[in-house]
Amino acid sequence: MSLLRTAGLTRRFAGLTAVDQVDLAVAEGTIHAVIGPNGAGKTTLFNLISGLVPPSDGSIHFAGQDISQLPVHRRAGLGMARTFQNIRIFASMTVLENVLTGLHARLDGGLGAVILRLPGFRRAERHAVARAREVLELVGLADQAENRAAALPYGDQRRLEIARALASSPRLVLLDEPAAGMNPAETDALKALVRRIRDAGTTVLLVEHDMGFVMDLSDRITVLNFGRRIFEGTPIEVRQETTVIEAYLGHKVAERLARRAAAS
Amino acid sequence: MPAWLDDFLWTYQNVVYALGINGLLALSMYVVLAVGQLSLGQAAFMGLGAYSSALMTLKLHWPFFVVLPASCVVPVMFALAIGVPTLRLSGVYLAIATIGLGEVLRAAYLNIDYVGGALGLSGIPERANFWMIYGLLAAAILILWLVGRSGIGRAMEALREDENAAQVMGINIGAYRMGALLASAVLAGLAGALSAHVSSFIGPNEYGFEPAVTILSFALLGGIGTPLAPVLGAWILTLLPELLRGFSDLRLVFNGLIIVLAVLFLPNGLLGWRMRRRAA
């Protein structure tokens, strides 16, 4: 059963249709990638799904519920989390506090409990800290918990963002270019991490430009170009699909590649 | 009360009261800045608290223990009216709307005879005292400290840093911004009621743009890392003109200079440190 399903999802900006009639079905327990050339609408698609941008048309269903009009923070409560293409950690906070923020939906104890320091509030905070440390352990940042997030090196900031998204044990996590700017060793570690995330029961939807990363990892791939879905299939199918090669390399190169494949 | 404190209060009564009241106003600024919004309506909220409480005392003859809490009602209603349309938008809309509120109210006080017009309201009995002012200030600092150290404070800081990321974490940014604006209106309203009931006179020009900027400079100088920081800023900016009495004409110049210098050299304020927020 698909955990996330969009139907005819469309977003028009003035003079530009960034996402055009996109149908997407993400099956529970899979790693699903969205690829496409620059400007294909991948990030806009993520913004639509997480609610930061309202759709012009079409619908989004998550866990069997229509969330098309649901405010962003409510989607988090339903079990959806995400990271951003340009890292958006809370720079002034410590690493641990960043992850605790990811647990906000679970912690909202109300003003009275906070001011009166009710035992339930203290217990919830203790559990949250334990959970946050667990997630930091998972991404390999446990020894950095008390450091300021801004002081982390780039690759660690990316992993912190993933940890923050995972803190609430979401059903679906959207990773927007998680491997951007990482070296090959870091990318390999990230690959292993994404597999662990899926194996722990969280469905992963990711946008990524690193094709090796996408091909190795994904169960299914959706290809966008100029806001439209041009293909969907397994990594092997995508690699052989002419329309995809055309979208990336242009019409001529695609033809030449097809001829060479036929000749060999 | 020991005799020396009594003497001291008698001599420096006005300054001592002003320190406490300005401390409350600084906190009123702090709660809004703490969620990443800029409001210039603190003086307007204070004026609403001052005028409404003075009217309750002078015209309705209500006892002060009713008047003081009731003085929050009118500022809160105005905060709701301004917050609902502006807080959905990011940017400076709240600041612009609150500047407008201050000026509209000034014109209203001037032209409505029931609230004294240009003469203001005088003969307000001295019902507030040292203990009320400093008790409320201490309670406000304590509550804001507890809130700041909790997950709510964490969410406020997240909101200040990156509102999109904060929303994605499940933080209801509209509710947080509105909550902060209402808390700010309550604190400013209380400060207004207290000041009206220690100074015996209030006038239409005391709550305009100039005091709004002064209140902002409290928080800019002190910082917003902890609730103590803006109070410290308020105390410095309240004491400074007393010490530099000879230059009283230049008071605004000093405030402006402090804003410029604080922004340039102390972006986190004098007390730049953050609250420790470790639960376990």
Contacts between the chains, C-beta under 8 A, distances in Angstrom:
chain1	res1	chain2	res2	distance
A	50	B	168	5.8
A	51	B	167	7.8
A	52	B	164	5.8
A	52	B	167	7.2
A	52	B	168	7.5
A	71	B	167	7.9
A	71	B	172	7.5
A	71	B	174	8.0
A	72	B	167	3.9
A	72	B	168	6.2
A	73	B	167	5.3
A	73	B	169	7.9
A	73	B	170	4.9
A	73	B	171	5.8
A	73	B	172	4.6
A	73	B	173	7.2
A	76	B	167	7.8
A	76	B	168	6.3
A	76	B	169	6.2
A	76	B	170	3.2
A	77	B	170	5.6
A	81	B	168	7.1
A	82	B	168	5.5
A	84	B	164	7.8
A	84	B	165	6.8
A	88	B	162	5.0
A	88	B	164	6.9
A	88	B	165	4.1
A	89	B	165	7.7
A	90	B	157	6.7
A	90	B	158	5.2
A	90	B	161	4.5
A	90	B	162	6.5
A	90	B	165	7.1
A	91	B	161	6.5
A	92	B	157	6.8
A	92	B	161	6.3
A	92	B	274	6.7
A	93	B	154	7.5
A	93	B	157	6.4
A	93	B	158	7.6
A	93	B	161	7.7
A	96	B	278	7.9
A	97	B	154	6.0
A	97	B	277	6.0
A	100	B	151	7.1
A	100	B	154	6.1
A	100	B	279	7.8
A	101	B	154	5.5
A	101	B	155	6.9
A	101	B	158	4.8
A	101	B	166	7.5
A	101	B	169	5.2
A	101	B	171	7.8
A	102	B	169	5.5
A	103	B	151	7.9
A	104	B	151	6.4
A	104	B	154	7.4
A	104	B	155	5.5
A	104	B	158	7.7
A	104	B	169	5.0
A	104	B	170	4.9
A	104	B	171	5.4
A	105	B	169	7.3
A	105	B	170	3.3
A	107	B	151	4.4
A	108	B	151	7.1
A	109	B	150	7.7
A	109	B	151	6.9
A	111	B	147	7.0
A	111	B	152	7.0
A	114	B	146	6.0
A	114	B	147	5.6
A	114	B	150	4.2
A	114	B	151	7.6
A	114	B	152	5.7
A	115	B	143	5.7
A	115	B	146	5.3
A	115	B	147	6.8
A	117	B	146	7.1
A	121	B	150	7.4
A	122	B	279	7.6
A	125	B	150	7.7
A	125	B	151	7.0
A	125	B	279	3.6
A	125	B	280	6.8
A	126	B	279	6.2
A	126	B	280	4.6
A	128	B	151	7.6
A	128	B	279	6.8
A	129	B	278	7.8
A	129	B	279	5.0
A	129	B	280	4.5
A	130	B	280	7.4
A	164	B	169	7.3
A	168	B	170	7.3
